[in-house]
Amino acid sequence: MTNFIPIFPLSIVVFPGEQLNLHIFEERYKQLINECHTQKKAFGIPSVINDSIGEMGTLVKISEIVEVYDDGRMDMRAGGVSVFRILEVVKQIPDKLYSGAIVNYPHNETYRQVNMMRQVVTALRELHRLLNVSKEFDKADEQLSSYDIAHHAGLTVEEEYELLGLLREDQRLEYLKRHLQKILPIVAGIEAIKDKIQLNGHFRELKGFNL
């Protein structure tokens, strides 16, 4: 399917299923949000990477306007729906302050990969343990998807964008698995250095080496 959607480019990556809280303050996006909310229309958030709009983004639907301030600024909640690919950006829309895009929606394979997910979640929890981060997901492990955990794996925005462009669940989980395999030894090494620094000056019980 190909259609035209309003777009709200941001320097973040939004994944399908993600709940997003935004504070809207620019006039063009106040107009966009008001119109989409009134007309119950979705809009697109393409990711801005290195000061350029990427071709991939996520369609989102407004779930709630939480608060509207006296000057028209607003707090809103939206949910990610599906991944899109931009075919053409339409910078000027008659009578609109915001831009739009002609997009299509590539097939996105989302079948659960339970065994791969277990491996990735185990590595992810080890990362969180090393970083002393507490994160509980509101789903059982076998119900999680790559999109549920991607923001919690220490990816850069550029890496999250790469993951958004992967259109099979096994590819996304393999990407996360390799990322965690790469950074876990680094984080563990940093923790060992911290422990060594903290021990400096303390009395330590060390066994001598037998010559």
N, C-alpha and C positions, 0 to 999 in steps of 0.2 A: 504494500500500500504506500502511496505517495500523497502527501498533503502539505498544506502551508500552516505553519504555527508561529505565534509570537515567540521571541527568544529573549532570554535574560542571561547573557554571558557572564560567568563568574570564574574566579581563579580557584575553583574547587572541582572535585569530581563527585557527582551524585550517582548513587547506585539504585537500581530498581529495588523497591521494598524499603528503601531508607526513609525515615521521617526527618524532615528538615525544618528547622526554625530560622526564620529570616526577619531582620528589621529592614523595612523598606523606607528609604528617605529620598531617593532621586525622583524628580517629577515624572520622568518617562516610565519608571517602573511602578510608581504609584498608579499611573494611568493603566498600565498593563495589568497589574494585580486587581484593580477595581473592576476592569472590564471582564477579566477571566472569572473572577468570583461571581459577578452579577450574571454572566452568561453561562456559568458552569462549564467553562472551556479549560482545557489543559494548555500549558505552555512548556517551552523547552529551555533547559539549562545546558548549553554547550560549554565545555571546559575551555578556559583561557590558559594556554600553556606557552610560556616564554613570550608573553605579550601578543599572542596570536590566537584566534579562535580555532580550536580543533574541529575536525569534521565530525567527531563523535560527541554525543551528549545524551541526556536522559529527559524524557517527557515526564512532567510532574503535574499533579492535580492538587489544587488548594483544598485542604481539609478544614481550615478554620482561620478566620481573621480574629486574632486574640484581642487586639486593642488598636484603636484608631486615636491618634493624638490630635490636638487642636489644629496643628499645622498640616495635617494630612498624612504625616508619617504613620506607619503601622507596623505591628508585629503580626506575623502570620505563620501558619504551619502548612506544610505541603508534603506529599508523599511521592516518591519515585515510582514510575509506572513501567516504562520500557526504554530500551536503548534505541536511539535513532542515529542516522548518518545524514549529515547536511549535504544536499546536492547543490544548493545555491543560496547564498545569503542575500536577502532583500533589505538593503540599508534604509531606504525611504519608503514608508507606507503612507498613502494619502490620509491626512487628518490624524496621524498618530505620531507620538513622540518616540516610540520604541521601534526596533527593527524586527524583522521576521526571517524565516528561512523556509525553503522547500526541502522537505526531508523524506526519507523512507525508513522503514523499520526492518533491518536485517533479521533473518531467523536466528533466534537465540536459544541454544540448547541448554536447558536448565535441569535435566534429569539428575536426581541426587546420586552422589558417588560416596556411599556411606563409608567404605574402607579408607578411601583417600581422605575424606573429611576427618576421620578419627586421627589419622597421622598428623594432619595439619593442625588440628585443635590441640593435640598433645604438645606439639612444638610451640604453638602459640601460648599455651599456658606456662610452659617453661620460660618463654620470653617474659611474660608478665611476672613470673616469680622472681626472675633475676632483677627486673626493674622495680620490684616491690609495688606493682600495680594490681589493683583489685578490679576485675571485670567479670561480671556474671551476665551471661546471655539469657534472654527470656524464652529460649527454646531448648529442647533436648538436643544433644550433640547430633543425633541422626536426622534432626529436622533443620539443622543449620545449612545455609548455602554460603558460597564464597562471598556473595554480596553482604551477608550478615557480619562477616568477620574482617573484611578487607580493610576497613578504617582502623582496625585495632592491631594491625600487624607491623606497624612502623614503616609503611611505604611512604615515599615522597609523593607529591602531587603528580609528578611525571610518571611514576610507577603505577599509581592508581589509574591514571589515564590509559596506560598500556593495558592494564587489566580490564578496563572498560571495553577496550577494543577486541578482547578475546570473547568469542561468541559460543564457546562450549564450556560447560561446567568443569569437565576434567582438565581442560587447558588452564582455566583460572586457578583451580586447586594446585595443579603442578607448578604454576607461577608462584603461588604463595608458599608452597613447600620449598622450592629452591631459594626463595628470598629468605625464609626463616633458617634454612640450613646455612646460608651465607652469613647472616648477622648474629646467630646465636653464639658461635665461638668468639666473635668480637665483643659482644656484651658480657659473656662469661669472663673473658680476659680482663675487661675493665673492672668487673666486680672483684677479681683476684687482686688487681692492683690496689683497689680501694682497701681490701682486707689487709694487704701488706703494709700500706701506709698507716692504717689504724693500729697495727701491731708494733710499729716502730716506737721504741722506747719502753715497751712493756716487757716484763719478765716472761720468757718463753721456755717451755720445756721441750728441748730438742735432744733426740737420741744421737750419740756420737757415731761416727763412721768407723767400722772395724778395718784396720789396716792389715 
